[in-house]
Amino acid sequence: MEPVLPSRGRKGDAVARILTAATAVFSEAGFGGTRVDEIARRAGVNKATIYYHIGGKETLYGEVIRSVIGNVAEKILAGVKEDQPPEEKMKTYIRSIIMTIENNPRMAPIMMRELASGGAHFPPVVGRDIARIIGTLTDILEEGVKKGIFISTVPFILHMMVIGSLMFYRASAPVRAKLEWIPEVVKQLSAGINEEVAGEIEKLILRAISR
């Protein structure tokens, strides 16, 4: 499943096609191996259109990541209601990330390549979106601690715990399918993050932080 990107008329259609194609190429070849010509070919546009609407390869890479990270930040902020108990707010946070990774399966290899490179091409603008996510998570945790529901922990580590488990699960699907020695119970798991897998991850995360 390719990411669903916003569209606003002809310009919006072109930008959506470019970002979809760019996401695919970056996930397959990494930043260093990606060529703008290949993105243009898959998007059905010329290179001039990419440079005009978005910019060069670095800007394009930043927009690919931002289109996903910014989206999950908005989903969490929109989904968390003031009158919800901390457990429900935490579920909203977890499920928003689950849905984002499942609906954007090419982001896992992109982010894992970026982490392996030491953040060589990580766009600074995305930092603001991540800060919003961590800020919301911090508020949820602090409320839960005050009410005696959650243990006190570091929000960033919890965020990495959620993201890491989901990205590795999604990215490991081809490996799980190839290895014969993997236990049958693991082989039976879906390649994607279905409701069963999502529920198990949510349960484990909540147990880890609950008093």
mmCIF file of the C-alpha atoms, coordinates in Angstrom:
data_MODEL
# 
_entry.id   MODEL 
# 
loop_
_atom_site.group_PDB 
_atom_site.id 
_atom_site.type_symbol 
_atom_site.label_atom_id 
_atom_site.label_alt_id 
_atom_site.label_comp_id 
_atom_site.label_asym_id 
_atom_site.label_entity_id 
_atom_site.label_seq_id 
_atom_site.pdbx_PDB_ins_code 
_atom_site.Cartn_x 
_atom_site.Cartn_y 
_atom_site.Cartn_z 
_atom_site.occupancy 
_atom_site.B_iso_or_equiv 
_atom_site.pdbx_formal_charge 
_atom_site.auth_seq_id 
_atom_site.auth_comp_id 
_atom_site.auth_asym_id 
_atom_site.auth_atom_id 
_atom_site.pdbx_PDB_model_num 
ATOM 1   C CA . MET A 1 1   ? 0.000   0.000   0.000   1.00 0.00 ? 1   MET A CA 1 
ATOM 2   C CA . GLU A 1 2   ? 1.416   3.374   -1.012  1.00 0.00 ? 2   GLU A CA 1 
ATOM 3   C CA . PRO A 1 3   ? 0.967   6.428   1.220   1.00 0.00 ? 3   PRO A CA 1 
ATOM 4   C CA . VAL A 1 4   ? -2.184  8.441   0.621   1.00 0.00 ? 4   VAL A CA 1 
ATOM 5   C CA . LEU A 1 5   ? -1.101  11.998  -0.045  1.00 0.00 ? 5   LEU A CA 1 
ATOM 6   C CA . PRO A 1 6   ? -3.211  15.151  -0.302  1.00 0.00 ? 6   PRO A CA 1 
ATOM 7   C CA . SER A 1 7   ? -4.276  16.383  -3.698  1.00 0.00 ? 7   SER A CA 1 
ATOM 8   C CA . ARG A 1 8   ? -5.321  19.873  -4.755  1.00 0.00 ? 8   ARG A CA 1 
ATOM 9   C CA . GLY A 1 9   ? -6.050  20.094  -8.454  1.00 0.00 ? 9   GLY A CA 1 
ATOM 10  C CA . ARG A 1 10  ? -3.401  19.530  -11.110 1.00 0.00 ? 10  ARG A CA 1 
ATOM 11  C CA . LYS A 1 11  ? -0.551  20.850  -8.987  1.00 0.00 ? 11  LYS A CA 1 
ATOM 12  C CA . GLY A 1 12  ? -1.653  18.706  -6.061  1.00 0.00 ? 12  GLY A CA 1 
ATOM 13  C CA . ASP A 1 13  ? -1.898  15.635  -8.285  1.00 0.00 ? 13  ASP A CA 1 
ATOM 14  C CA . ALA A 1 14  ? 1.617   16.195  -9.607  1.00 0.00 ? 14  ALA A CA 1 
ATOM 15  C CA . VAL A 1 15  ? 3.064   16.724  -6.122  1.00 0.00 ? 15  VAL A CA 1 
ATOM 16  C CA . ALA A 1 16  ? 1.274   13.617  -4.801  1.00 0.00 ? 16  ALA A CA 1 
ATOM 17  C CA . ARG A 1 17  ? 2.647   11.502  -7.665  1.00 0.00 ? 17  ARG A CA 1 
ATOM 18  C CA . ILE A 1 18  ? 6.143   12.884  -7.139  1.00 0.00 ? 18  ILE A CA 1 
ATOM 19  C CA . LEU A 1 19  ? 6.111   12.196  -3.384  1.00 0.00 ? 19  LEU A CA 1 
ATOM 20  C CA . THR A 1 20  ? 4.702   8.691   -3.895  1.00 0.00 ? 20  THR A CA 1 
ATOM 21  C CA . ALA A 1 21  ? 7.390   7.892   -6.474  1.00 0.00 ? 21  ALA A CA 1 
ATOM 22  C CA . ALA A 1 22  ? 10.106  9.472   -4.327  1.00 0.00 ? 22  ALA A CA 1 
ATOM 23  C CA . THR A 1 23  ? 9.045   7.441   -1.293  1.00 0.00 ? 23  THR A CA 1 
ATOM 24  C CA . ALA A 1 24  ? 9.336   4.234   -3.313  1.00 0.00 ? 24  ALA A CA 1 
ATOM 25  C CA . VAL A 1 25  ? 12.754  5.071   -4.763  1.00 0.00 ? 25  VAL A CA 1 
ATOM 26  C CA . PHE A 1 26  ? 14.244  6.318   -1.475  1.00 0.00 ? 26  PHE A CA 1 
ATOM 27  C CA . SER A 1 27  ? 13.068  3.147   0.283   1.00 0.00 ? 27  SER A CA 1 
ATOM 28  C CA . GLU A 1 28  ? 14.620  0.935   -2.391  1.00 0.00 ? 28  GLU A CA 1 
ATOM 29  C CA . ALA A 1 29  ? 17.891  2.762   -3.055  1.00 0.00 ? 29  ALA A CA 1 
ATOM 30  C CA . GLY A 1 30  ? 18.493  4.969   -0.040  1.00 0.00 ? 30  GLY A CA 1 
ATOM 31  C CA . PHE A 1 31  ? 19.378  8.633   -0.290  1.00 0.00 ? 31  PHE A CA 1 
ATOM 32  C CA . GLY A 1 32  ? 22.754  8.056   -1.937  1.00 0.00 ? 32  GLY A CA 1 
ATOM 33  C CA . GLY A 1 33  ? 21.459  5.650   -4.551  1.00 0.00 ? 33  GLY A CA 1 
ATOM 34  C CA . THR A 1 34  ? 18.394  7.663   -5.492  1.00 0.00 ? 34  THR A CA 1 
ATOM 35  C CA . ARG A 1 35  ? 18.352  9.568   -8.783  1.00 0.00 ? 35  ARG A CA 1 
ATOM 36  C CA . VAL A 1 36  ? 15.873  12.340  -9.478  1.00 0.00 ? 36  VAL A CA 1 
ATOM 37  C CA . ASP A 1 37  ? 15.568  11.034  -13.050 1.00 0.00 ? 37  ASP A CA 1 
ATOM 38  C CA . GLU A 1 38  ? 14.143  7.763   -11.725 1.00 0.00 ? 38  GLU A CA 1 
ATOM 39  C CA . ILE A 1 39  ? 11.675  9.593   -9.490  1.00 0.00 ? 39  ILE A CA 1 
ATOM 40  C CA . ALA A 1 40  ? 10.564  11.704  -12.455 1.00 0.00 ? 40  ALA A CA 1 
ATOM 41  C CA . ARG A 1 41  ? 10.138  8.595   -14.603 1.00 0.00 ? 41  ARG A CA 1 
ATOM 42  C CA . ARG A 1 42  ? 7.956   6.828   -12.034 1.00 0.00 ? 42  ARG A CA 1 
ATOM 43  C CA . ALA A 1 43  ? 5.930   9.957   -11.332 1.00 0.00 ? 43  ALA A CA 1 
ATOM 44  C CA . GLY A 1 44  ? 5.343   10.552  -15.036 1.00 0.00 ? 44  GLY A CA 1 
ATOM 45  C CA . VAL A 1 45  ? 6.790   14.068  -14.963 1.00 0.00 ? 45  VAL A CA 1 
ATOM 46  C CA . ASN A 1 46  ? 10.026  15.710  -16.052 1.00 0.00 ? 46  ASN A CA 1 
ATOM 47  C CA . LYS A 1 47  ? 12.793  16.765  -13.680 1.00 0.00 ? 47  LYS A CA 1 
ATOM 48  C CA . ALA A 1 48  ? 11.931  20.423  -14.152 1.00 0.00 ? 48  ALA A CA 1 
ATOM 49  C CA . THR A 1 49  ? 8.483   19.778  -12.674 1.00 0.00 ? 49  THR A CA 1 
ATOM 50  C CA . ILE A 1 50  ? 10.054  18.246  -9.560  1.00 0.00 ? 50  ILE A CA 1 
ATOM 51  C CA . TYR A 1 51  ? 12.467  21.134  -9.094  1.00 0.00 ? 51  TYR A CA 1 
ATOM 52  C CA . TYR A 1 52  ? 9.677   23.675  -9.684  1.00 0.00 ? 52  TYR A CA 1 
ATOM 53  C CA . HIS A 1 53  ? 7.098   22.182  -7.293  1.00 0.00 ? 53  HIS A CA 1 
ATOM 54  C CA . ILE A 1 54  ? 9.390   20.783  -4.592  1.00 0.00 ? 54  ILE A CA 1 
ATOM 55  C CA . GLY A 1 55  ? 13.109  21.306  -5.178  1.00 0.00 ? 55  GLY A CA 1 
ATOM 56  C CA . GLY A 1 56  ? 16.273  19.198  -5.330  1.00 0.00 ? 56  GLY A CA 1 
ATOM 57  C CA . LYS A 1 57  ? 16.896  15.729  -3.929  1.00 0.00 ? 57  LYS A CA 1 
ATOM 58  C CA . GLU A 1 58  ? 17.527  16.861  -0.348  1.00 0.00 ? 58  GLU A CA 1 
ATOM 59  C CA . THR A 1 59  ? 14.346  18.947  -0.255  1.00 0.00 ? 59  THR A CA 1 
ATOM 60  C CA . LEU A 1 60  ? 12.414  16.090  -1.821  1.00 0.00 ? 60  LEU A CA 1 
ATOM 61  C CA . TYR A 1 61  ? 13.763  13.654  0.774   1.00 0.00 ? 61  TYR A CA 1 
ATOM 62  C CA . GLY A 1 62  ? 12.743  16.011  3.558   1.00 0.00 ? 62  GLY A CA 1 
ATOM 63  C CA . GLU A 1 63  ? 9.222   16.337  2.160   1.00 0.00 ? 63  GLU A CA 1 
ATOM 64  C CA . VAL A 1 64  ? 8.847   12.558  1.929   1.00 0.00 ? 64  VAL A CA 1 
ATOM 65  C CA . ILE A 1 65  ? 9.678   12.139  5.617   1.00 0.00 ? 65  ILE A CA 1 
ATOM 66  C CA . ARG A 1 66  ? 7.771   15.231  6.698   1.00 0.00 ? 66  ARG A CA 1 
ATOM 67  C CA . SER A 1 67  ? 4.604   14.126  4.871   1.00 0.00 ? 67  SER A CA 1 
ATOM 68  C CA . VAL A 1 68  ? 4.486   11.083  7.145   1.00 0.00 ? 68  VAL A CA 1 
ATOM 69  C CA . ILE A 1 69  ? 5.897   12.382  10.455  1.00 0.00 ? 69  ILE A CA 1 
ATOM 70  C CA . GLY A 1 70  ? 3.810   15.564  10.272  1.00 0.00 ? 70  GLY A CA 1 
ATOM 71  C CA . ASN A 1 71  ? 0.731   13.495  9.555   1.00 0.00 ? 71  ASN A CA 1 
ATOM 72  C CA . VAL A 1 72  ? 1.168   11.308  12.631  1.00 0.00 ? 72  VAL A CA 1 
ATOM 73  C CA . ALA A 1 73  ? 1.684   14.397  14.796  1.00 0.00 ? 73  ALA A CA 1 
ATOM 74  C CA . GLU A 1 74  ? -1.628  15.807  13.546  1.00 0.00 ? 74  GLU A CA 1 
ATOM 75  C CA . LYS A 1 75  ? -3.419  12.487  14.108  1.00 0.00 ? 75  LYS A CA 1 
ATOM 76  C CA . ILE A 1 76  ? -2.250  12.257  17.704  1.00 0.00 ? 76  ILE A CA 1 
ATOM 77  C CA . LEU A 1 77  ? -3.170  15.860  18.483  1.00 0.00 ? 77  LEU A CA 1 
ATOM 78  C CA . ALA A 1 78  ? -6.583  15.454  16.846  1.00 0.00 ? 78  ALA A CA 1 
ATOM 79  C CA . GLY A 1 79  ? -7.281  12.099  18.497  1.00 0.00 ? 79  GLY A CA 1 
ATOM 80  C CA . VAL A 1 80  ? -6.342  12.956  22.078  1.00 0.00 ? 80  VAL A CA 1 
ATOM 81  C CA . LYS A 1 81  ? -9.337  14.449  23.904  1.00 0.00 ? 81  LYS A CA 1 
ATOM 82  C CA . GLU A 1 82  ? -8.970  16.465  27.106  1.00 0.00 ? 82  GLU A CA 1 
ATOM 83  C CA . ASP A 1 83  ? -11.613 14.454  28.971  1.00 0.00 ? 83  ASP A CA 1 
ATOM 84  C CA . GLN A 1 84  ? -10.113 11.056  28.118  1.00 0.00 ? 84  GLN A CA 1 
ATOM 85  C CA . PRO A 1 85  ? -8.329  9.056   30.835  1.00 0.00 ? 85  PRO A CA 1 
ATOM 86  C CA . PRO A 1 86  ? -4.544  8.734   30.370  1.00 0.00 ? 86  PRO A CA 1 
ATOM 87  C CA . GLU A 1 87  ? -4.835  5.096   29.234  1.00 0.00 ? 87  GLU A CA 1 
ATOM 88  C CA . GLU A 1 88  ? -7.105  6.085   26.337  1.00 0.00 ? 88  GLU A CA 1 
ATOM 89  C CA . LYS A 1 89  ? -4.812  8.954   25.373  1.00 0.00 ? 89  LYS A CA 1 
ATOM 90  C CA . MET A 1 90  ? -1.880  6.550   25.352  1.00 0.00 ? 90  MET A CA 1 
ATOM 91  C CA . LYS A 1 91  ? -3.832  4.123   23.152  1.00 0.00 ? 91  LYS A CA 1 
ATOM 92  C CA . THR A 1 92  ? -4.536  6.997   20.746  1.00 0.00 ? 92  THR A CA 1 
ATOM 93  C CA . TYR A 1 93  ? -0.822  7.767   20.572  1.00 0.00 ? 93  TYR A CA 1 
ATOM 94  C CA . ILE A 1 94  ? 0.124   4.100   20.004  1.00 0.00 ? 94  ILE A CA 1 
ATOM 95  C CA . ARG A 1 95  ? -2.613  3.451   17.434  1.00 0.00 ? 95  ARG A CA 1 
ATOM 96  C CA . SER A 1 96  ? -1.783  6.621   15.492  1.00 0.00 ? 96  SER A CA 1 
ATOM 97  C CA . ILE A 1 97  ? 1.802   5.447   15.073  1.00 0.00 ? 97  ILE A CA 1 
ATOM 98  C CA . ILE A 1 98  ? 0.682   1.909   14.221  1.00 0.00 ? 98  ILE A CA 1 
ATOM 99  C CA . MET A 1 99  ? -1.656  3.179   11.501  1.00 0.00 ? 99  MET A CA 1 
ATOM 100 C CA . THR A 1 100 ? 0.997   5.494   10.090  1.00 0.00 ? 100 THR A CA 1 
ATOM 101 C CA . ILE A 1 101 ? 3.618   2.752   9.786   1.00 0.00 ? 101 ILE A CA 1 
ATOM 102 C CA . GLU A 1 102 ? 1.136   0.249   8.362   1.00 0.00 ? 102 GLU A CA 1 
ATOM 103 C CA . ASN A 1 103 ? -0.272  2.735   5.828   1.00 0.00 ? 103 ASN A CA 1 
ATOM 104 C CA . ASN A 1 104 ? 3.236   3.868   4.840   1.00 0.00 ? 104 ASN A CA 1 
ATOM 105 C CA . PRO A 1 105 ? 5.211   0.596   4.703   1.00 0.00 ? 105 PRO A CA 1 
ATOM 106 C CA . ARG A 1 106 ? 8.077   2.166   2.736   1.00 0.00 ? 106 ARG A CA 1 
ATOM 107 C CA . MET A 1 107 ? 8.896   4.508   5.611   1.00 0.00 ? 107 MET A CA 1 
ATOM 108 C CA . ALA A 1 108 ? 10.410  1.735   7.762   1.00 0.00 ? 108 ALA A CA 1 
ATOM 109 C CA . PRO A 1 109 ? 13.330  1.054   5.372   1.00 0.00 ? 109 PRO A CA 1 
ATOM 110 C CA . ILE A 1 110 ? 13.825  4.790   4.790   1.00 0.00 ? 110 ILE A CA 1 
ATOM 111 C CA . MET A 1 111 ? 14.066  5.550   8.503   1.00 0.00 ? 111 MET A CA 1 
ATOM 112 C CA . MET A 1 112 ? 16.232  2.511   9.244   1.00 0.00 ? 112 MET A CA 1 
ATOM 113 C CA . ARG A 1 113 ? 18.670  3.547   6.506   1.00 0.00 ? 113 ARG A CA 1 
ATOM 114 C CA . GLU A 1 114 ? 18.702  7.053   7.932   1.00 0.00 ? 114 GLU A CA 1 
ATOM 115 C CA . LEU A 1 115 ? 19.444  5.810   11.435  1.00 0.00 ? 115 LEU A CA 1 
ATOM 116 C CA . ALA A 1 116 ? 22.227  3.568   10.094  1.00 0.00 ? 116 ALA A CA 1 
ATOM 117 C CA . SER A 1 117 ? 23.806  6.596   8.430   1.00 0.00 ? 117 SER A CA 1 
ATOM 118 C CA . GLY A 1 118 ? 23.817  8.515   11.705  1.00 0.00 ? 118 GLY A CA 1 
ATOM 119 C CA . GLY A 1 119 ? 21.167  10.917  10.450  1.00 0.00 ? 119 GLY A CA 1 
ATOM 120 C CA . ALA A 1 120 ? 23.357  12.115  7.576   1.00 0.00 ? 120 ALA A CA 1 
ATOM 121 C CA . HIS A 1 121 ? 20.413  13.434  5.594   1.00 0.00 ? 121 HIS A CA 1 
ATOM 122 C CA . PHE A 1 122 ? 17.766  13.819  8.285   1.00 0.00 ? 122 PHE A CA 1 
ATOM 123 C CA . PRO A 1 123 ? 15.817  17.016  7.514   1.00 0.00 ? 123 PRO A CA 1 
ATOM 124 C CA . PRO A 1 124 ? 15.947  19.511  10.417  1.00 0.00 ? 124 PRO A CA 1 
ATOM 125 C CA . VAL A 1 125 ? 12.381  20.658  9.698   1.00 0.00 ? 125 VAL A CA 1 
ATOM 126 C CA . VAL A 1 126 ? 11.102  17.209  10.695  1.00 0.00 ? 126 VAL A CA 1 
ATOM 127 C CA . GLY A 1 127 ? 12.510  17.795  14.173  1.00 0.00 ? 127 GLY A CA 1 
ATOM 128 C CA . ARG A 1 128 ? 9.626   20.146  14.925  1.00 0.00 ? 128 ARG A CA 1 
ATOM 129 C CA . ASP A 1 129 ? 7.077   17.443  14.136  1.00 0.00 ? 129 ASP A CA 1 
ATOM 130 C CA . ILE A 1 130 ? 8.913   14.905  16.284  1.00 0.00 ? 130 ILE A CA 1 
ATOM 131 C CA . ALA A 1 131 ? 9.080   17.463  19.104  1.00 0.00 ? 131 ALA A CA 1 
ATOM 132 C CA . ARG A 1 132 ? 5.284   17.856  18.901  1.00 0.00 ? 132 ARG A CA 1 
ATOM 133 C CA . ILE A 1 133 ? 4.821   14.083  19.157  1.00 0.00 ? 133 ILE A CA 1 
ATOM 134 C CA . ILE A 1 134 ? 7.209   13.779  22.112  1.00 0.00 ? 134 ILE A CA 1 
ATOM 135 C CA . GLY A 1 135 ? 5.586   16.813  23.757  1.00 0.00 ? 135 GLY A CA 1 
ATOM 136 C CA . THR A 1 136 ? 2.140   15.244  23.538  1.00 0.00 ? 136 THR A CA 1 
ATOM 137 C CA . LEU A 1 137 ? 3.477   11.928  24.829  1.00 0.00 ? 137 LEU A CA 1 
ATOM 138 C CA . THR A 1 138 ? 5.150   13.751  27.727  1.00 0.00 ? 138 THR A CA 1 
ATOM 139 C CA . ASP A 1 139 ? 1.850   15.379  28.704  1.00 0.00 ? 139 ASP A CA 1 
ATOM 140 C CA . ILE A 1 140 ? 0.059   12.005  28.604  1.00 0.00 ? 140 ILE A CA 1 
ATOM 141 C CA . LEU A 1 141 ? 2.734   10.338  30.724  1.00 0.00 ? 141 LEU A CA 1 
ATOM 142 C CA . GLU A 1 142 ? 2.834   13.149  33.273  1.00 0.00 ? 142 GLU A CA 1 
ATOM 143 C CA . GLU A 1 143 ? -0.931  13.064  33.682  1.00 0.00 ? 143 GLU A CA 1 
ATOM 144 C CA . GLY A 1 144 ? -0.816  9.296   34.144  1.00 0.00 ? 144 GLY A CA 1 
ATOM 145 C CA . VAL A 1 145 ? 1.964   9.562   36.739  1.00 0.00 ? 145 VAL A CA 1 
ATOM 146 C CA . LYS A 1 146 ? 0.054   12.204  38.712  1.00 0.00 ? 146 LYS A CA 1 
ATOM 147 C CA . LYS A 1 147 ? -3.014  9.966   38.760  1.00 0.00 ? 147 LYS A CA 1 
ATOM 148 C CA . GLY A 1 148 ? -0.984  6.949   39.860  1.00 0.00 ? 148 GLY A CA 1 
ATOM 149 C CA . ILE A 1 149 ? -1.650  5.046   36.612  1.00 0.00 ? 149 ILE A CA 1 
ATOM 150 C CA . PHE A 1 150 ? 1.745   5.144   34.891  1.00 0.00 ? 150 PHE A CA 1 
ATOM 151 C CA . ILE A 1 151 ? 5.276   4.782   36.180  1.00 0.00 ? 151 ILE A CA 1 
ATOM 152 C CA . SER A 1 152 ? 7.666   7.697   35.713  1.00 0.00 ? 152 SER A CA 1 
ATOM 153 C CA . THR A 1 153 ? 9.792   7.119   32.622  1.00 0.00 ? 153 THR A CA 1 
ATOM 154 C CA . VAL A 1 154 ? 11.587  9.015   29.856  1.00 0.00 ? 154 VAL A CA 1 
ATOM 155 C CA . PRO A 1 155 ? 9.117   9.908   27.050  1.00 0.00 ? 155 PRO A CA 1 
ATOM 156 C CA . PHE A 1 156 ? 11.735  9.706   24.298  1.00 0.00 ? 156 PHE A CA 1 
ATOM 157 C CA . ILE A 1 157 ? 12.749  6.176   25.323  1.00 0.00 ? 157 ILE A CA 1 
ATOM 158 C CA . LEU A 1 158 ? 9.090   5.121   25.345  1.00 0.00 ? 158 LEU A CA 1 
ATOM 159 C CA . HIS A 1 159 ? 8.646   6.658   21.891  1.00 0.00 ? 159 HIS A CA 1 
ATOM 160 C CA . MET A 1 160 ? 11.672  4.720   20.600  1.00 0.00 ? 160 MET A CA 1 
ATOM 161 C CA . MET A 1 161 ? 10.226  1.565   22.160  1.00 0.00 ? 161 MET A CA 1 
ATOM 162 C CA . VAL A 1 162 ? 6.980   1.970   20.217  1.00 0.00 ? 162 VAL A CA 1 
ATOM 163 C CA . ILE A 1 163 ? 8.580   3.076   16.936  1.00 0.00 ? 163 ILE A CA 1 
ATOM 164 C CA . GLY A 1 164 ? 11.335  0.462   17.112  1.00 0.00 ? 164 GLY A CA 1 
ATOM 165 C CA . SER A 1 165 ? 9.037   -2.501  17.676  1.00 0.00 ? 165 SER A CA 1 
ATOM 166 C CA . LEU A 1 166 ? 6.738   -1.436  14.853  1.00 0.00 ? 166 LEU A CA 1 
ATOM 167 C CA . MET A 1 167 ? 9.442   -0.619  12.299  1.00 0.00 ? 167 MET A CA 1 
ATOM 168 C CA . PHE A 1 168 ? 11.358  -3.836  12.933  1.00 0.00 ? 168 PHE A CA 1 
ATOM 169 C CA . TYR A 1 169 ? 8.174   -5.895  12.776  1.00 0.00 ? 169 TYR A CA 1 
ATOM 170 C CA . ARG A 1 170 ? 7.158   -4.323  9.451   1.00 0.00 ? 170 ARG A CA 1 
ATOM 171 C CA . ALA A 1 171 ? 10.642  -4.446  7.930   1.00 0.00 ? 171 ALA A CA 1 
ATOM 172 C CA . SER A 1 172 ? 11.314  -8.029  9.044   1.00 0.00 ? 172 SER A CA 1 
ATOM 173 C CA . ALA A 1 173 ? 8.378   -9.562  7.123   1.00 0.00 ? 173 ALA A CA 1 
ATOM 174 C CA . PRO A 1 174 ? 10.464  -10.695 4.099   1.00 0.00 ? 174 PRO A CA 1 
ATOM 175 C CA . VAL A 1 175 ? 13.085  -12.234 6.418   1.00 0.00 ? 175 VAL A CA 1 
ATOM 176 C CA . ARG A 1 176 ? 10.451  -14.048 8.484   1.00 0.00 ? 176 ARG A CA 1 
ATOM 177 C CA . ALA A 1 177 ? 9.023   -15.527 5.295   1.00 0.00 ? 177 ALA A CA 1 
ATOM 178 C CA . LYS A 1 178 ? 12.402  -16.910 4.170   1.00 0.00 ? 178 LYS A CA 1 
ATOM 179 C CA . LEU A 1 179 ? 13.796  -18.509 7.321   1.00 0.00 ? 179 LEU A CA 1 
ATOM 180 C CA . GLU A 1 180 ? 12.744  -22.123 7.797   1.00 0.00 ? 180 GLU A CA 1 
ATOM 181 C CA . TRP A 1 181 ? 13.795  -22.386 11.453  1.00 0.00 ? 181 TRP A CA 1 
ATOM 182 C CA . ILE A 1 182 ? 11.393  -19.670 12.640  1.00 0.00 ? 182 ILE A CA 1 
ATOM 183 C CA . PRO A 1 183 ? 8.767   -21.147 15.026  1.00 0.00 ? 183 PRO A CA 1 
ATOM 184 C CA . GLU A 1 184 ? 5.348   -21.830 13.546  1.00 0.00 ? 184 GLU A CA 1 
ATOM 185 C CA . VAL A 1 185 ? 3.689   -19.283 15.836  1.00 0.00 ? 185 VAL A CA 1 
ATOM 186 C CA . VAL A 1 186 ? 5.882   -16.576 14.284  1.00 0.00 ? 186 VAL A CA 1 
ATOM 187 C CA . LYS A 1 187 ? 5.265   -17.793 10.723  1.00 0.00 ? 187 LYS A CA 1 
ATOM 188 C CA . GLN A 1 188 ? 1.543   -17.464 11.319  1.00 0.00 ? 188 GLN A CA 1 
ATOM 189 C CA . LEU A 1 189 ? 1.838   -13.759 12.075  1.00 0.00 ? 189 LEU A CA 1 
ATOM 190 C CA . SER A 1 190 ? 0.747   -11.441 9.305   1.00 0.00 ? 190 SER A CA 1 
ATOM 191 C CA . ALA A 1 191 ? 3.318   -9.605  7.217   1.00 0.00 ? 191 ALA A CA 1 
ATOM 192 C CA . GLY A 1 192 ? 1.562   -6.347  7.978   1.00 0.00 ? 192 GLY A CA 1 
ATOM 193 C CA . ILE A 1 193 ? 0.430   -4.933  11.308  1.00 0.00 ? 193 ILE A CA 1 
ATOM 194 C CA . ASN A 1 194 ? -3.099  -6.310  11.536  1.00 0.00 ? 194 ASN A CA 1 
ATOM 195 C CA . GLU A 1 195 ? -5.489  -5.902  14.468  1.00 0.00 ? 195 GLU A CA 1 
ATOM 196 C CA . GLU A 1 196 ? -4.049  -8.895  16.321  1.00 0.00 ? 196 GLU A CA 1 
ATOM 197 C CA . VAL A 1 197 ? -0.473  -7.608  16.094  1.00 0.00 ? 197 VAL A CA 1 
ATOM 198 C CA . ALA A 1 198 ? -1.522  -4.032  16.881  1.00 0.00 ? 198 ALA A CA 1 
ATOM 199 C CA . GLY A 1 199 ? -3.435  -5.195  19.939  1.00 0.00 ? 199 GLY A CA 1 
ATOM 200 C CA . GLU A 1 200 ? -0.479  -7.236  21.196  1.00 0.00 ? 200 GLU A CA 1 
ATOM 201 C CA . ILE A 1 201 ? 1.940   -4.318  20.832  1.00 0.00 ? 201 ILE A CA 1 
ATOM 202 C CA . GLU A 1 202 ? -0.524  -1.951  22.509  1.00 0.00 ? 202 GLU A CA 1 
ATOM 203 C CA . LYS A 1 203 ? -1.020  -4.411  25.403  1.00 0.00 ? 203 LYS A CA 1 
ATOM 204 C CA . LEU A 1 204 ? 2.721   -4.877  25.951  1.00 0.00 ? 204 LEU A CA 1 
ATOM 205 C CA . ILE A 1 205 ? 3.459   -1.136  25.871  1.00 0.00 ? 205 ILE A CA 1 
ATOM 206 C CA . LEU A 1 206 ? 0.678   -0.339  28.346  1.00 0.00 ? 206 LEU A CA 1 
ATOM 207 C CA . ARG A 1 207 ? 1.795   -3.124  30.683  1.00 0.00 ? 207 ARG A CA 1 
ATOM 208 C CA . ALA A 1 208 ? 5.353   -1.826  30.585  1.00 0.00 ? 208 ALA A CA 1 
ATOM 209 C CA . ILE A 1 209 ? 4.377   1.643   31.830  1.00 0.00 ? 209 ILE A CA 1 
ATOM 210 C CA . SER A 1 210 ? 1.460   0.790   34.131  1.00 0.00 ? 210 SER A CA 1 
ATOM 211 C CA . ARG A 1 211 ? 1.788   0.701   37.908  1.00 0.00 ? 211 ARG A CA 1 
# 
